[in-house]
Amino acid sequence: MGGSERPKGRKVTKRRLKEKANNTVVDLVTTKTKSLISANTNMSEVFKDFIHKSNEDKFHKMIIREQK
């Protein structure tokens, strides 16, 4: 009838703090991992373009040599 709630125990409070901390860490790791994957994908595309351009240059140089 008074409406006053019993205070939370130490174990419950500690458990909730740990769960909250774990969720924060998981979210941070997930965000960083997604960022790294995105950066890796971008670098892979740049590297593929570089290799393709390099191969084209080699091919053109070879054609010029053969023409001489």
C-alpha positions in Angstrom: 0.0 0.0 0.0 2.9 2.4 0.7 4.2 1.9 -2.9 7.9 2.0 -1.8 9.9 -0.6 -3.9 12.6 -2.7 -2.4 16.0 -1.5 -3.5 17.8 -3.7 -6.1 20.4 -6.1 -4.7 24.1 -5.8 -5.4 24.2 -8.8 -7.6 21.4 -7.6 -9.8 22.9 -4.2 -10.1 26.3 -5.6 -11.0 24.8 -8.0 -13.5 22.9 -5.2 -15.2 26.0 -3.0 -15.4 28.0 -5.9 -16.9 25.3 -6.6 -19.5 25.2 -2.9 -20.5 29.0 -2.8 -20.8 29.0 -5.9 -22.9 26.4 -4.5 -25.2 28.4 -1.3 -25.6 31.6 -3.3 -26.4 29.8 -5.5 -28.9 28.3 -2.5 -30.6 31.7 -0.8 -30.8 33.4 -3.9 -32.2 30.6 -4.4 -34.7 30.8 -0.8 -35.9 34.6 -1.0 -36.2 34.5 -4.3 -38.0 32.0 -3.0 -40.6 34.2 0.1 -41.1 37.2 -2.1 -41.7 35.4 -4.3 -44.1 34.2 -1.3 -46.0 37.7 0.2 -46.2 39.1 -3.2 -47.2 36.5 -3.5 -50.0 37.4 0.0 -51.3 41.1 -0.8 -51.2 40.5 -4.0 -53.1 38.7 -2.1 -55.8 41.5 0.5 -56.0 44.1 -2.3 -56.2 42.2 -4.1 -58.9 42.0 -0.9 -60.9 45.8 -0.4 -60.5 46.5 -3.9 -61.6 44.2 -3.5 -64.6 45.9 -0.2 -65.6 49.3 -1.7 -65.1 48.5 -4.7 -67.4 47.1 -2.3 -70.0 50.3 -0.3 -69.9 52.4 -3.4 -70.3 50.3 -4.5 -73.2 50.7 -1.2 -75.0 54.4 -1.1 -74.4 54.7 -4.6 -75.9 52.7 -3.6 -79.0 54.9 -0.6 -79.5 58.1 -2.8 -79.2 56.7 -5.2 -81.8 55.9 -2.4 -84.2 59.5 -1.2 -84.2 
